Amino acid sequence: MNEYVALTLDLAGTFVFALTGALVAVRKRLDIFGTLVLACATGLGGGLLRDVLIGDVPPPGLTDWRYLLAAALAGVATFLWHPLVARWENIVLTLDAAGLALFCVNGAVKASELGLSVVPAALLGMITAVGGGMVRDVLANRVPVVLEAGTGWYAVPALTGATLAATGHHYGWSTLLVLAPGMVVCFGWRILSMRRGWTPLPARGIG
């Protein structure tokens, strides 16, 4: 995949996820520093974890100023104009679904480019997509969205999108065919699950 396309996907996903992290921080009444920490952890966490696992160290998320800038801008904007961002929560949730789609595909392709087969590349794509949100929720002292029942499908759409992207890259499909199916499936599944209330079945209570 073209390096500029990959960079654009990464930066867009970083900014979008950082917005959701900053919004959680503001709702927890954190100060500007805390907001920036949550924004950067959410925006960069999944990509950093992926890069460490595949040996791309030091990770670009730490060495390339554009990643930190994208996350920081999202954090500052949310802190300063959080009432406006909060009123746009449906838009933020839609952007979060878009970030999920961007990161799962980009993470899978990056892993595949380093020679990993379809299954591990798909798993790394999923980790890229959900890792930042899990770090955010742990720092905010709440059950991670990806693990909580009743929040709609999250990790499974990411894994499905990553699998499609890893498969396409493995068989040498064109860039469009590698990126588009996984993004569309992941984004569409996540949006439909939120709007129609589709959720995985929770564990039954004991006793």
C-alpha positions as CSV (number, residue, x, y, z in Angstrom):
1,M,0.0,0.0,0.0
2,N,1.2,3.5,-0.8
3,E,3.0,5.0,2.2
4,Y,1.0,8.3,1.9
5,V,-2.3,6.4,1.9
6,A,-1.2,4.4,5.0
7,L,-0.1,7.6,6.8
8,T,-3.3,9.4,6.0
9,L,-5.4,6.5,7.3
10,D,-3.3,6.4,10.5
11,L,-3.5,10.1,11.1
12,A,-7.2,10.2,10.5
13,G,-7.8,7.3,12.8
14,T,-5.6,8.8,15.5
15,F,-7.5,12.1,15.4
16,V,-10.9,10.5,15.5
17,F,-10.0,8.1,18.4
18,A,-8.3,10.9,20.3
19,L,-11.6,12.9,20.1
20,T,-13.4,10.1,21.9
21,G,-10.7,9.8,24.5
22,A,-10.8,13.5,25.2
23,L,-14.6,13.5,25.5
24,V,-14.4,10.8,28.2
25,A,-11.8,12.8,30.0
26,V,-14.0,16.0,30.0
27,R,-16.9,14.0,31.3
28,K,-14.7,12.7,34.1
29,R,-13.9,16.4,34.8
30,L,-10.2,16.0,34.2
31,D,-7.9,19.0,33.7
32,I,-6.2,19.9,30.4
33,F,-3.3,17.6,31.1
34,G,-5.5,14.6,31.9
35,T,-7.5,15.3,28.8
36,L,-4.4,15.3,26.7
37,V,-3.2,12.1,28.3
38,L,-6.5,10.3,27.6
39,A,-6.6,11.7,24.0
40,C,-3.1,10.6,23.2
41,A,-3.6,7.2,24.9
42,T,-6.7,6.6,22.9
43,G,-5.4,7.9,19.6
44,L,-2.0,6.3,19.8
45,G,-2.4,3.2,22.0
46,G,-3.5,0.7,19.4
47,G,-0.9,1.7,16.9
48,L,1.9,1.7,19.5
49,L,0.9,-1.8,20.6
50,R,0.8,-3.1,17.1
51,D,4.2,-1.6,16.2
52,V,5.8,-3.0,19.3
53,L,4.4,-6.5,18.6
54,I,5.7,-6.5,15.0
55,G,9.1,-5.0,16.0
56,D,8.7,-1.6,14.3
57,V,10.5,0.2,17.1
58,P,10.7,3.0,18.1
59,P,7.1,3.2,17.0
60,P,6.2,6.0,14.5
61,G,3.6,7.2,17.0
62,L,6.4,8.3,19.2
63,T,9.0,9.4,16.6
64,D,6.7,11.2,14.1
65,W,5.5,14.5,15.4
66,R,2.4,14.3,13.2
67,Y,0.8,11.6,15.3
68,L,1.3,13.4,18.5
69,L,0.0,16.6,16.9
70,A,-3.1,15.0,15.6
71,A,-3.9,13.5,19.1
72,A,-3.1,16.7,20.9
73,L,-5.2,18.9,18.6
74,A,-8.2,16.6,19.2
75,G,-7.6,16.8,22.9
76,V,-7.3,20.6,23.1
77,A,-10.3,21.1,20.8
78,T,-12.5,18.9,22.9
79,F,-11.3,20.5,26.2
80,L,-12.0,24.0,24.9
81,W,-15.3,23.3,23.1
82,H,-16.6,20.2,24.8
83,P,-20.2,21.4,25.0
84,L,-20.2,21.6,21.2
85,V,-18.5,18.2,20.9
86,A,-20.9,16.7,23.4
87,R,-23.9,17.9,21.4
88,W,-22.4,16.1,18.4
89,E,-22.1,12.8,20.3
90,N,-23.8,10.9,17.5
91,I,-21.3,12.3,15.1
92,V,-18.5,11.4,17.5
93,L,-19.8,7.8,17.7
94,T,-20.0,7.7,14.0
95,L,-16.4,9.0,13.8
96,D,-15.4,6.3,16.3
97,A,-16.8,3.7,14.0
98,A,-14.9,5.2,11.1
99,G,-11.7,5.2,13.2
100,L,-12.4,1.5,14.0
101,A,-12.6,0.8,10.3
102,L,-9.5,2.8,9.4
103,F,-7.3,1.3,12.1
104,C,-8.4,-2.4,11.7
105,V,-7.6,-2.3,7.9
106,N,-4.4,-0.3,8.2
107,G,-3.1,-2.4,11.1
108,A,-3.8,-5.6,9.2
109,V,-2.1,-4.3,6.0
110,K,1.0,-3.1,7.9
111,A,1.3,-6.5,9.6
112,S,0.8,-8.3,6.3
113,E,3.5,-6.2,4.6
114,L,6.0,-7.5,7.1
115,G,5.3,-11.0,6.0
116,L,2.7,-12.2,8.6
117,S,0.1,-14.6,7.3
118,V,-3.6,-13.8,7.2
119,V,-4.6,-14.9,10.7
120,P,-1.9,-13.0,12.8
121,A,-2.2,-10.0,10.5
122,A,-6.0,-9.9,11.1
123,L,-5.5,-10.2,14.9
124,L,-3.0,-7.4,14.8
125,G,-5.5,-5.3,12.8
126,M,-8.1,-5.9,15.5
127,I,-5.6,-5.0,18.3
128,T,-4.8,-1.8,16.4
129,A,-8.4,-0.9,16.3
130,V,-9.5,-1.7,19.9
131,G,-6.2,-1.2,21.8
132,G,-6.5,2.6,22.3
133,G,-10.0,2.4,23.5
134,M,-9.1,-0.3,26.0
135,V,-6.3,1.9,27.4
136,R,-8.6,4.9,27.6
137,D,-11.3,3.0,29.5
138,V,-8.7,1.5,31.9
139,L,-7.3,4.9,32.6
140,A,-10.8,6.3,33.1
141,N,-11.6,3.5,35.6
142,R,-14.4,1.9,33.6
143,V,-15.1,-1.4,31.9
144,P,-13.6,-1.3,28.4
145,V,-16.3,-0.8,25.8
146,V,-14.9,-3.7,23.8
147,L,-15.6,-6.1,26.7
148,E,-18.9,-4.7,28.0
149,A,-22.2,-6.2,27.1
150,G,-24.9,-3.9,25.8
151,T,-22.6,-1.5,23.9
152,G,-23.1,-3.2,20.5
153,W,-20.7,-5.2,18.4
154,Y,-17.2,-3.7,18.4
155,A,-14.2,-6.1,18.3
156,V,-15.9,-8.6,15.9
157,P,-16.5,-6.0,13.2
158,A,-12.9,-4.9,13.6
159,L,-11.6,-8.5,13.3
160,T,-13.8,-9.1,10.3
161,G,-12.6,-5.9,8.5
162,A,-9.0,-6.8,9.3
163,T,-9.4,-10.3,8.0
164,L,-10.7,-9.0,4.7
165,A,-7.9,-6.6,4.4
166,A,-5.2,-9.1,5.3
167,T,-6.7,-11.6,2.8
168,G,-6.7,-9.0,0.0
169,H,-3.1,-8.0,0.7
170,H,-2.0,-11.6,1.0
171,Y,-3.4,-12.4,-2.5
172,G,-2.0,-9.2,-4.0
173,W,-5.3,-7.4,-4.7
174,S,-5.3,-3.7,-5.7
175,T,-5.2,-1.1,-3.0
176,L,-8.9,-0.3,-3.4
177,L,-9.9,-3.9,-3.1
178,V,-7.7,-4.3,0.0
179,L,-9.0,-1.3,1.8
180,A,-12.6,-0.8,0.8
181,P,-14.3,-4.1,1.7
182,G,-12.9,-4.3,5.2
183,M,-13.7,-0.6,5.9
184,V,-17.2,-0.9,4.6
185,V,-18.0,-4.1,6.5
186,C,-16.5,-2.9,9.8
187,F,-18.0,0.6,9.7
188,G,-21.4,-0.7,8.5
189,W,-21.6,-3.4,11.1
190,R,-20.7,-1.1,13.9
191,I,-23.1,1.6,12.9
192,L,-26.0,-0.8,12.4
193,S,-25.3,-2.5,15.8
194,M,-25.5,0.9,17.5
195,R,-28.6,2.1,15.7
196,R,-30.6,-1.2,15.9
197,G,-29.4,-2.2,19.3
198,W,-27.6,-5.4,18.1
199,T,-25.4,-6.7,21.0
200,P,-23.7,-10.0,21.8
201,L,-25.5,-12.0,24.4
202,P,-24.0,-11.3,27.9
203,A,-23.0,-14.1,30.3
204,R,-25.9,-15.5,32.4
205,G,-25.8,-14.6,36.0
206,I,-24.8,-17.2,38.6
207,G,-27.4,-18.4,41.1
